[in-house]
Amino acid sequence: MERHFTRRAVIAGAVGFATSAFSTRTKAAPSLKVLAEQRGMFFGAAVAADKLRLDSSFKSAIINECSSLTPEVSLKWGEVEPSKGRLEMAAMDEIAELARANGLKTYGHALLWHGSVPLWAEAMLRDGPDWQPVRNYFASVMPRYSDIIQHWDVVNEPIETGDRDDGLRDNAFLRAFGRDYIERALDEARIFAPEGKLMINEYGLEYDNPVERDRRYLFLKLLEYLKSKNVPLDGVGLQAHLDLRKGMVSAKGIRDFLHEIKGLGLAVVITELDVKEADYSISAERRDVAVADETRRYLEVALDCPVVKGVTTWGLTDRYSWLQVTEEELATYKGMWKDGGGPGLNRGLPLDAMLTPKRMYAAIASSLAS
């Protein structure tokens, strides 16, 4: 049955949920994907095929809350083609089949990334640069999922402030093909996704510190350069890995940054939202408040920009978060717990380890609804 919600009902449901005890999900409250759809956006989460296959309760939560699935690693070159010419698509095919069976989309993350270049390709790029293997990789994955993938992270994390004066990361692709590898990749991607949204995805753009101010500046310079060359670039992915150790997000910095992107005629997707905690010694309730407040601060600014088309969290539940409490952090807080235990998991995703919605979930819901 198709559900319809008025704007007033949606906001009331989100606010009511935000003030609840978060122990159970209110049946009347719309899911995050419905709230996003109400404002013409999508909500998604990063997923891994094995977790979906082995954890039915997690799979149900994903289907209920998400309209888009981002494969954590299954589309990356190092996973797809670990040895030259041998394609391993089973994991991505699993995610794609789940998406198709449930009327969901998939987000194409990520094609060229310095962190997932097959060893054989690294050697080829170093010893005898040849674009053909890149073309073959694009040709293998892009048409295969064209029915469910609209957005493609064609280039992931091209900025590194300490490497070069122009801010580009000194990676295998740049060393092989020069700075124009980004243009070449976007042109190539357009061949295989003529109707797709071609994106560049980047991190470290949210806070008011010297490094992230430089990163915003250099990323904008790259975008301006690409637009001046009439490259087929449709938008940018902003990862939004929030970090309470850095203080509060810079509302002005984010607002001005989004205004500049909008001025270039580019769309924006928030692609990897999560929150790293700063203080594991306080109660879970206070930790959840801090995480939710930071999430709300970011989304209230970001979602006010009309070119933001979607929000994806890097995972849905703390059960499988990549943000773990480190040994160093455990040593810092050693002895803080009467039972001798630790702080458990980082609590920086919408659902806790038991798949119960937390205050971060409510912060996302209220931001989408407002």
CORZIFEN-V295590 format. One record per residue. N is the residue number from 1. PSI is psi in whole degrees, -180 to 180 (999 if undefined). D_LAST is the distance of its C-alpha to the last C-alpha in Angstrom with 1 decimal. Layout:
N,PSI,D_LAST  N,PSI,D_LAST
This chain:
1,135,25.0  2,135,22.0  3,143,18.9  4,137,16.6  5,133,13.4  6,158,12.0  7,-41,8.3  8,-42,9.2  9,-39,11.0  10,-47,8.5  11,-43,6.2  12,-41,9.7  13,-42,11.1  14,-44,8.9  15,-41,9.5  16,-40,13.0  17,-38,13.7  18,-25,12.8  19,4,15.5  20,179,18.0  21,-4,21.1  22,17,19.9  23,-31,23.4  24,155,22.5  25,127,19.7  26,124,18.6  27,-34,19.9  28,-18,17.4  29,129,14.4  30,152,13.6  31,169,14.6  32,-37,12.8  33,-34,14.5  34,-43,13.4  35,-42,9.7  36,-44,10.7  37,-32,12.9  38,-26,10.6  39,21,9.4  40,27,13.1  41,180,13.2  42,154,15.2  43,136,15.1  44,180,18.5  45,152,20.9  46,140,24.4  47,159,27.2  48,140,30.9  49,-41,33.2  50,-37,35.3  51,-41,32.5  52,-37,31.3  53,-39,34.9  54,-15,35.9  55,93,32.9  56,-33,32.0  57,-38,29.4  58,-44,27.6  59,-41,28.0  60,-41,26.5  61,-41,23.4  62,-48,23.0  63,-38,23.5  64,-38,21.0  65,-20,18.1  66,141,18.9  67,-5,19.4  68,139,21.1  69,129,23.9  70,117,25.2  71,127,28.8  72,-48,29.4  73,-14,33.0  74,-17,34.4  75,-9,34.1  76,147,35.4  77,-42,38.9  78,-27,40.6  79,-38,39.5  80,-39,40.2  81,68,43.6  82,-29,45.2  83,149,48.6  84,125,49.3  85,-6,49.1  86,105,48.1  87,135,44.6  88,96,42.8  89,3,39.9  90,-44,39.9  91,-45,36.8  92,-37,34.7  93,-36,36.1  94,-47,35.0  95,-43,31.4  96,-41,31.7  97,-40,33.3  98,-43,30.6  99,-48,28.0  100,-41,30.2  101,-22,31.0  102,14,27.3  103,33,25.9  104,161,24.1  105,166,24.3  106,145,25.8  107,128,25.1  108,83,28.4  109,126,28.7  110,149,31.0  111,-72,34.2  112,114,35.8  113,132,35.2  114,-24,37.8  115,-2,37.3  116,64,38.3  117,124,41.3  118,148,44.2  119,-40,47.3  120,-36,49.4  121,-37,47.0  122,-44,47.0  123,-42,50.8  124,-45,50.8  125,-31,48.4  126,-43,50.6  127,-30,54.1  128,76,53.8  129,125,50.4  130,123,49.8  131,-18,46.6  132,-43,47.7  133,-35,46.4  134,-46,42.9  135,-43,43.2  136,-41,44.5  137,-49,41.5  138,-44,39.0  139,-28,41.1  140,-36,41.1  141,-34,37.4  142,-50,35.5  143,-30,37.1  144,-32,37.3  145,23,33.5  146,-23,32.7  147,-22,31.5  148,-11,28.6  149,118,27.9  150,-41,26.2  151,136,25.4  152,124,28.2  153,91,28.4  154,-42,31.8  155,130,32.3  156,124,30.8  157,58,31.1  158,-7,33.6  159,134,33.1  160,109,35.3  161,-27,36.0  162,-2,39.4  163,-47,41.0  164,161,41.7  165,-32,41.4  166,0,39.0  167,-1,36.6  168,143,37.2  169,135,37.8  170,80,41.5  171,-180,41.2  172,-34,43.7  173,-41,42.3  174,-42,42.6  175,-33,46.1  176,-41,47.2  177,-1,45.7  178,180,44.7  179,-19,41.4  180,4,41.2  181,-30,40.6  182,-46,36.9  183,-45,37.7  184,-41,40.1  185,-42,37.7  186,-42,35.1  187,-42,37.9  188,-44,39.2  189,-36,35.8  190,-33,35.5  191,-42,38.8  192,-11,37.5  193,70,34.0  194,-24,34.4  195,2,31.1  196,163,29.2  197,113,26.6  198,127,28.6  199,158,26.9  200,130,28.0  201,135,26.4  202,156,26.6  203,174,26.0  204,49,26.3  205,13,24.1  206,-20,21.6  207,159,23.7  208,76,25.7  209,163,29.2  210,-41,32.1  211,-47,31.9  212,-27,28.3  213,-43,28.7  214,-41,31.6  215,-42,29.9  216,-45,27.1  217,-48,30.0  218,-36,32.1  219,-43,29.5  220,-40,28.7  221,-40,32.4  222,-45,32.8  223,-43,30.1  224,-42,31.8  225,-46,35.1  226,-41,34.1  227,-37,32.6  228,-23,35.8  229,5,37.8  230,38,35.9  231,144,35.1  232,75,33.0  233,122,29.8  234,-24,26.5  235,-179,24.1  236,147,23.6  237,127,22.4  238,115,21.1  239,-40,22.0  240,48,20.0  241,93,22.4  242,152,21.2  243,108,24.1  244,-17,24.1  245,-18,27.8  246,1,26.8  247,-149,24.9  248,150,21.3  249,153,19.7  250,100,20.5  251,-44,17.4  252,-43,19.8  253,-43,21.6  254,-45,18.7  255,-47,17.4  256,-40,21.0  257,-47,21.7  258,-36,18.9  259,-41,20.1  260,-42,23.6  261,-44,22.7  262,-41,21.0  263,-22,24.2  264,-2,26.3  265,25,24.6  266,145,23.4  267,165,20.5  268,138,18.8  269,131,18.2  270,115,17.3  271,-22,20.3  272,41,21.4  273,127,18.7  274,177,20.3  275,124,21.4  276,128,25.0  277,161,25.7  278,-30,28.0  279,107,29.5  280,2,30.7  281,-16,32.8  282,172,30.1  283,157,29.0  284,-37,26.7  285,-46,24.2  286,-36,24.2  287,-43,24.0  288,-35,20.9  289,-45,19.3  290,-43,20.3  291,-45,19.1  292,-41,15.6  293,-42,15.4  294,-41,16.6  295,-45,14.3  296,-42,11.2  297,-43,13.2  298,-50,13.8  299,-33,10.6  300,-35,8.7  301,-49,11.7  302,-45,12.4  303,-9,9.3  304,-13,9.6  305,124,12.9  306,-14,13.4  307,-3,16.3  308,120,14.5  309,-12,15.2  310,160,14.9  311,127,14.7  312,133,17.8  313,149,18.9  314,76,22.6  315,163,23.4  316,-28,21.5  317,146,23.7  318,-21,25.6  319,-36,28.6  320,22,29.0  321,142,27.4  322,-15,29.4  323,101,28.6  324,155,31.5  325,120,32.9  326,163,35.9  327,-38,39.4  328,-42,39.2  329,-39,36.2  330,-40,38.0  331,-37,41.1  332,-39,39.1  333,17,37.9  334,134,41.1  335,2,42.2  336,-17,39.0  337,129,38.8  338,-32,41.4  339,2,41.6  340,1,42.4  341,180,39.5  342,-173,36.9  343,-1,33.1  344,-146,32.5  345,156,30.0  346,135,27.5  347,57,24.2  348,23,21.9  349,166,20.4  350,-36,17.9  351,145,20.9  352,-173,24.0  353,-19,27.5  354,10,27.7  355,24,24.6  356,131,22.7  357,136,19.0  358,-175,18.6  359,-29,16.2  360,-39,15.4  361,-47,14.3  362,-36,11.9  363,-42,10.6  364,-45,10.1  365,-47,8.6  366,-35,6.0  367,-41,5.4  368,-35,5.8  369,-22,3.8  370,999,0.0
